[in-house]
């Protein structure tokens, strides 16, 4: 009867896979050898180029366990460095071979057989080749780390980028650019989570609903989604071996401000959680007496809000959700008093006031830009000094770190200045249209969109004795004062025109109050 054998094939890099060392090529070589020696291949074990050291050892142990269980004594392998490149794995193989006299490992290309009867000279060759393979692995690891360090110094991530980016270029010159197919979904991911309306579970469902698919064609795992939301790569930085590099050369997908907002939500008590029912004012209302959380519950199909009483609060009344909305409609109706002419006047005034700020910010931006370029020239000179060995590697790394940190601070400041300028118009000009159409927008939107609208209009909402108290956001407060001034002026005018015994001010009913 023919003896059974096991084939063990392994490639350690994609280049090997593409240059004649492929798994299929090895398997064919071992099969031809088995046929020549009168052996039957019982099973083939393969290690791909993407396998980790832990996975390699696991597969090796599985192979030896399979051989022992099925009483197979022969293992076929192309070369010694295909089987092992470290002393620990070599020891495991050596112990297995010497446990029984029939056991052997055939290394085909090296015409070498390792078994219990291997002579001292051959054992010396075995040990030497394992040592050479180990040296090759250690040297390769050093070269890889050196290349990664240089890549980071140039501002590029030395590995595959996250969703939203793709890799282009040849080996040694690969860079990461925005992937137009997945980038919009990643921006959307940060924007949705920053709204505070989505848990991780709800976010993955929303992204899937809108068309995003993982590389496997399904939904993103919650843990993967959490990792993506915490990845600084999206705002232009890089995290490598737990060290943050702020000088990424790739194009950011989002602002650092948006990234920081997401981190606050991820690590804070306001982190959204999946709920079967989306309550309109969940986590938006606080108790006016104890400042505690206002919670929601459903009774007979009706949503009620009440204080949790965690702080011995006396507020025990339950308030219906539709009653809360009706009170807020009073605020919405107030802003409907603004006229088209008044809105146009406010917009022109905002633009005029902004002109001086733009001039000042332009000077600031130029100053920061000049400083950044001066630092970059210093960094280039230091790099040349390092290449010419005029300074030590330690000096280079220390100076490089100082310059990069200052450049990072300058970039953050420049982004903040440009972001502030864009937000000025976005908030102060668009808030007029938003406030005037608040009731219409609110009634036509989804629960998540309604919550976003409420956050734009109110910085604080309080519930006390079934009444809603509020604090308007800054731009809305300015607009409210302007409208109130006009209403008061109209009231005074009508008072002068109306006889004392019939004096009635309808405008007073529209006056906005801190507690409705």
C-alpha positions in Angstrom: 0.0 0.0 0.0 1.1 3.5 -0.7 2.0 5.7 2.2 0.0 8.9 2.9 1.5 12.3 3.1 0.6 15.9 3.8 1.4 18.9 1.5 2.4 22.2 3.2 2.4 25.3 0.9 3.1 28.8 2.0 3.7 32.3 0.4 4.8 35.2 2.6 4.2 38.1 0.2 2.1 39.0 -2.8 5.2 39.4 -4.8 6.0 35.7 -4.2 2.5 34.8 -5.3 3.1 36.7 -8.6 6.6 35.5 -9.4 6.5 31.7 -9.5 6.1 30.9 -5.8 2.3 30.7 -5.9 0.4 28.3 -3.8 -0.8 26.4 -6.9 2.8 26.1 -8.2 4.0 24.7 -4.9 1.1 22.3 -4.7 1.8 21.0 -8.2 5.5 20.5 -7.4 4.7 18.6 -4.2 2.1 16.4 -6.1 4.7 15.5 -8.7 7.2 14.6 -6.1 4.6 12.4 -4.2 3.7 10.6 -7.5 7.4 9.9 -8.1 8.0 8.6 -4.6 4.8 6.5 -4.5 3.0 8.7 -1.9 -0.7 9.7 -1.7 -1.5 13.3 -0.8 -4.1 13.0 2.0 -4.6 16.7 2.6 -3.1 20.1 1.5 -2.5 22.9 4.0 -2.0 26.4 2.6 -0.8 29.7 4.1 -1.6 32.9 2.2 0.5 36.1 2.1 -2.1 37.9 4.3 -1.7 35.4 7.3 -0.4 36.7 10.6 2.3 35.0 12.6 -0.3 33.6 15.0 -2.3 32.2 12.1 0.8 30.6 10.6 1.6 28.8 13.9 -2.1 27.8 14.3 -2.1 26.2 10.8 1.2 24.4 11.5 -0.2 22.9 14.8 -3.4 21.9 13.0 -1.4 20.1 10.3 0.7 18.2 12.9 -2.4 17.3 14.9 -4.1 16.1 11.7 -1.1 14.0 10.9 -1.0 12.4 14.3 -4.8 11.7 14.4 -4.7 10.1 10.9 -1.4 8.3 11.5 0.3 10.2 8.7 4.1 10.2 9.0 5.3 12.2 6.0 5.0 16.0 5.4 6.1 17.5 2.0 7.3 21.0 1.8 9.1 23.0 -1.0 11.9 24.5 1.1 12.8 24.9 4.8 11.9 28.6 4.8 8.4 27.7 3.5 7.9 25.6 6.7 9.4 27.8 9.4 11.3 31.0 9.9 11.7 31.0 13.7 13.2 28.9 16.3 9.9 28.1 18.1 8.2 26.6 15.0 11.4 24.8 14.2 11.4 23.3 17.7 7.8 22.2 17.3 8.6 20.4 14.0 11.7 18.9 15.4 9.9 17.4 18.4 7.1 16.0 16.2 9.7 14.3 13.8 11.7 12.7 16.7 8.6 11.4 18.5 8.4 8.4 16.1 11.1 6.9 13.9 8.7 6.7 10.8 8.1 10.5 10.8 9.8 12.7 8.2 9.7 16.1 6.5 10.8 16.2 2.9 12.1 19.5 1.6 11.9 18.9 -2.2 14.0 21.7 -3.7 16.8 21.3 -1.1 16.9 17.5 -1.4 16.8 17.3 2.3 14.8 14.9 4.6 14.5 15.6 8.3 13.7 12.6 10.5 14.8 10.9 13.7 17.8 9.3 12.0 19.2 12.5 10.5 22.9 12.7 11.0 24.7 15.4 13.0 26.0 17.1 9.9 22.5 17.2 8.4 21.0 18.5 11.7 23.6 21.2 11.6 22.5 22.2 8.1 18.8 22.2 9.3 19.7 24.5 12.2 21.7 26.8 10.0 19.0 27.1 7.4 16.4 27.8 10.1 18.8 30.5 11.5 19.2 32.0 8.0 15.4 32.1 7.5 15.0 33.7 11.0 17.7 36.3 10.1 15.8 37.0 6.8 12.6 37.5 8.7 14.1 39.8 11.3 16.0 41.8 8.7 12.8 42.1 6.6 10.9 43.3 9.6 13.5 46.0 10.3 13.4 47.2 6.7 9.6 47.3 6.7 9.6 49.4 9.9 12.2 51.7 8.4 10.0 52.2 5.3 6.9 52.8 7.4 8.7 55.4 9.5 9.8 57.2 6.3 6.3 57.0 4.9 4.9 58.6 8.0 7.5 61.4 7.9 6.3 62.2 4.4 2.7 62.4 5.6 1.3 59.1 4.2 -0.2 56.2 6.0 1.9 53.0 5.5 -1.0 50.7 5.1 -4.4 50.5 3.4 -6.7 53.4 4.1 -10.2 53.2 5.6 -13.5 53.4 3.7 -13.7 56.6 1.7 -10.2 56.4 0.3 -8.4 54.3 -2.3 -4.7 53.7 -3.0 -3.0 54.7 -6.3 0.6 54.6 -7.5 3.4 52.1 -7.9 5.2 50.2 -5.2 7.2 52.6 -3.1 5.2 55.6 -4.4 1.7 54.7 -3.3 -0.6 57.4 -1.9 -4.2 57.6 -0.7 -6.8 59.6 -2.5 -10.5 60.1 -2.0 -12.7 57.3 -3.4 -15.7 59.1 -5.0 -17.8 56.0 -4.6 -17.6 55.5 -0.8 -16.5 59.0 0.4 -20.0 60.5 0.4 -21.2 57.7 2.6 -18.4 58.3 5.1 -19.1 62.1 5.2 -22.8 61.2 5.7 -21.8 58.8 8.5 -20.1 61.5 10.6 -22.9 64.1 9.9 -25.7 61.7 10.9 -23.9 60.6 14.1 -23.0 64.2 15.0 -26.7 65.1 14.9 -27.2 63.0 18.1 -30.2 61.3 16.6 -28.7 57.9 15.7 -27.3 55.0 17.7 -24.6 52.9 16.1 -27.3 50.3 15.2 -29.6 52.9 13.7 -26.6 54.4 11.8 -25.6 51.2 10.2 -29.2 50.6 9.1 -29.4 54.1 7.7 -26.2 53.8 5.7 -27.3 50.4 4.4 -30.7 51.8 3.4 -29.0 54.7 1.5 -26.9 52.2 -0.5 -23.6 51.7 1.4 -22.2 48.2 1.4 -19.2 46.7 3.2 -16.4 44.9 1.2 -18.4 41.7 1.9 -21.5 43.3 0.4 -23.4 43.6 3.7 -23.9 46.0 6.6 -21.0 47.3 8.6 -20.5 45.7 12.0 -21.2 48.0 14.9 -17.6 47.5 16.1 -16.3 48.5 12.7 -18.5 51.5 12.6 -17.2 52.6 16.0 -13.6 52.2 14.7 -14.4 54.4 11.6 -16.0 57.1 13.7 -12.9 57.3 15.9 -10.4 57.2 13.0 -8.5 60.6 12.8 -7.6 59.8 9.1 -10.9 61.4 8.0 -9.9 64.9 9.2 -6.4 64.7 7.9 -4.4 63.0 10.7 -3.1 59.5 11.1 -2.9 57.1 14.0 0.0 54.5 13.8 1.0 52.3 16.7 -1.1 54.4 19.1 0.8 57.6 18.0 -1.2 60.4 16.4 0.4 62.1 13.4 -1.3 65.4 12.6 0.5 66.2 9.4 -1.3 63.8 7.0 -0.7 64.7 3.3 -4.0 63.2 2.2 -7.1 65.3 1.6 -9.5 65.3 4.6 -13.1 64.2 4.2 -14.4 66.1 7.2 -13.5 69.0 9.5 -11.7 68.4 12.7 -14.5 70.2 14.5 -17.0 67.7 13.2 -14.7 64.8 14.2 -14.3 66.2 17.7 -18.1 66.6 18.0 -18.5 62.9 17.1 -15.9 61.9 19.7 -17.8 63.8 22.4 -20.9 61.9 21.6 -19.1 58.6 21.5 -17.5 59.1 24.9 -20.3 61.1 26.6 -23.5 60.3 28.4 -25.5 61.6 25.5 -24.4 58.7 23.3 -27.6 57.7 21.4 -28.9 54.2 22.0 -31.2 52.1 19.8 -34.8 52.5 20.8 -37.9 50.8 19.4 -39.7 54.2 19.5 -38.3 57.5 18.5 -39.6 60.0 21.1 -39.6 63.6 19.7 -38.0 65.3 22.8 -35.8 62.4 24.1 -32.7 63.9 25.8 -33.8 67.4 24.7 -35.8 68.3 27.8 -34.7 68.9 31.4 -36.8 69.4 34.5 -37.2 73.1 35.3 -37.0 72.4 39.0 -34.2 69.8 39.6 -32.5 69.9 36.2 -32.9 66.2 36.0 -33.7 64.2 32.8 -37.2 64.3 31.4 -38.2 60.8 30.3 -40.9 59.6 27.9 -43.3 56.7 28.0 -46.4 55.5 26.1 -49.7 55.0 27.7 -52.7 53.8 25.6 -50.9 55.0 22.5 -50.2 58.5 23.8 -46.6 59.7 24.5 -46.1 61.4 27.9 -43.1 63.2 29.3 -42.2 63.5 33.0 -39.3 64.0 35.4 -37.5 60.9 36.6 -37.7 62.2 40.3 -34.1 61.0 40.9 -33.4 64.2 42.9 -36.6 64.2 45.0 -38.3 66.5 42.6 -41.9 67.6 43.2 -42.7 67.7 39.5 -45.1 64.7 39.2 -47.3 65.8 36.3 -47.3 64.0 33.0 -47.3 66.2 29.9 -48.5 64.9 26.5 -46.1 65.2 23.5 -48.7 67.0 21.4 -49.1 69.7 24.1 -45.4 70.3 24.1 -45.4 70.7 20.3 -48.4 73.1 20.5 -46.5 75.3 22.9 -43.4 75.4 20.6 -45.6 76.3 17.7 -46.2 79.5 19.6 -42.5 80.3 19.2 -42.6 79.3 15.5 -45.6 81.6 14.9 -43.8 84.5 16.5 -41.1 84.4 13.8 -43.7 84.4 11.1 -44.2 88.1 11.9 -40.9 89.0 10.2 -41.5 90.7 6.8 -39.6 90.2 3.6 -38.3 93.7 3.7 -37.1 93.2 7.2 -35.4 89.9 6.3 -33.6 91.6 3.4 -32.5 94.5 5.6 -31.1 92.1 8.2 -29.2 90.2 5.6 -27.6 93.3 4.1 -26.6 94.5 7.6 -25.0 91.1 8.4 -23.0 91.2 5.1 -21.8 94.8 5.8 -20.8 93.9 9.4 -19.0 90.8 8.1 -16.8 92.8 5.6 -14.5 94.1 8.3 -14.2 90.7 9.9 -13.3 89.2 6.5 -10.5 91.7 6.1 -9.1 91.0 9.5 -9.3 87.2 9.0 -7.5 87.4 5.7 -4.6 89.1 7.4 -4.6 86.4 10.1 -4.7 83.6 7.5 -1.8 85.2 5.5 0.3 85.4 8.7 -0.4 81.8 9.6 0.4 80.7 6.1 3.7 82.5 6.0 4.7 80.9 9.3 3.7 77.5 8.1 5.9 77.8 4.9 8.8 79.0 6.9 8.5 75.9 9.1 8.3 73.7 6.1 11.6 75.2 4.7 13.2 74.5 8.0 11.9 70.9 7.9 13.3 70.4 4.4 16.7 71.7 5.4 16.8 69.4 8.4 15.9 66.5 6.2 18.8 67.3 3.8 21.1 67.6 6.8 20.1 64.2 8.0 20.7 62.6 4.6 24.2 64.2 4.5 24.8 63.0 8.1 25.4 66.6 9.3 23.0 65.9 12.2 22.2 62.7 14.1 19.0 60.7 13.7 18.0 61.6 17.3 18.4 65.4 16.6 16.4 65.0 13.4 13.6 63.2 15.1 13.4 65.7 18.0 13.5 68.8 15.7 11.0 67.2 13.3 8.6 66.5 16.1 8.7 70.1 17.3 8.2 71.6 13.8 5.4 69.1 12.9 3.5 69.9 16.1 3.7 73.6 15.4 2.6 73.1 11.8 -0.3 71.0 13.1 -1.4 73.7 15.5 -1.2 76.3 12.6 -3.3 74.0 10.4 -6.0 73.6 13.1 -6.1 77.4 13.5 -6.4 78.0 9.7 -9.2 75.4 9.4 -11.0 77.1 12.4 -10.7 80.5 10.8 -12.1 79.3 7.4 -14.8 77.2 9.1 -15.9 80.2 11.2 -16.1 82.4 8.1 -18.3 79.9 6.3 -20.5 79.3 9.4 -21.0 83.0 9.8 -23.0 83.2 6.6 -24.6 79.7 7.0 -26.0 80.5 10.5 -26.8 84.2 10.3 -28.2 84.3 6.8 -29.9 80.9 6.6 -31.3 81.2 10.2 -33.7 83.9 9.0 -35.3 81.6 6.4 -35.2 78.7 8.9 -37.0 80.7 11.6 -39.6 82.1 9.3 -40.5 78.7 8.0 -40.0 76.7 11.3 -43.5 75.5 11.7 -43.9 74.4 8.1 -40.5 72.6 8.2 -41.3 70.9 11.5 -44.6 69.6 10.4 -43.3 68.1 7.2 -40.1 66.4 8.5 -39.2 63.0 10.0 -38.7 62.7 13.8 -34.9 62.8 13.3 -35.2 65.9 11.2 -37.5 67.6 13.7 -35.0 67.0 16.5 -32.3 68.6 14.4 -34.5 71.6 13.8 -35.1 72.0 17.5 -31.4 71.9 18.2 -30.9 74.7 15.7 -33.5 76.9 17.3 -33.2 76.1 21.1 -30.0 75.7 23.1 -32.0 74.6 26.2 -35.5 73.3 26.7 -37.1 73.0 30.2 -40.3 71.4 31.4 -42.0 72.6 34.6 -45.7 72.4 35.6 -46.6 71.2 32.1 -45.1 74.4 30.6 -42.0 74.6 28.3 -39.3 77.1 29.1 -36.5 77.6 26.6 -33.3 79.4 25.7 -32.9 80.4 22.0 -29.6 79.8 20.2 -27.6 83.0 19.8 -28.5 83.8 16.2 -32.2 83.1 16.8 -32.1 85.2 19.9 -30.7 88.2 17.9 -33.4 87.7 15.3 -36.1 87.4 18.0 -35.0 90.7 19.6 -35.2 92.4 16.2 -38.7 91.2 15.6 -39.8 92.1 19.1 -38.5 95.7 18.7 -40.6 96.1 15.6 -43.7 94.6 17.3 -43.2 97.0 20.3 -42.8 100.0 17.9 -46.1 99.0 16.1 -47.8 98.6 19.5 -46.7 102.1 20.6 -47.9 103.6 17.3 -51.3 101.9 17.6 -51.6 103.1 21.3 -51.2 106.7 20.2 -53.8 106.3 17.4 -56.4 104.4 19.6 -58.7 106.2 22.1 -58.0 105.4 25.7 -61.3 103.7 26.4 -60.8 101.2 23.4 -57.1 100.7 23.7 -56.3 97.0 22.9 -52.9 95.6 21.8 -53.2 92.5 19.7 -49.4 92.5 19.2 -48.9 91.8 22.9 -50.4 88.4 22.5 -47.6 87.6 20.0 -44.8 88.8 22.3 -42.2 86.0 22.9 -41.8 85.1 26.6 -39.2 83.0 28.4 -41.8 80.6 29.6 -44.8 79.8 27.4 
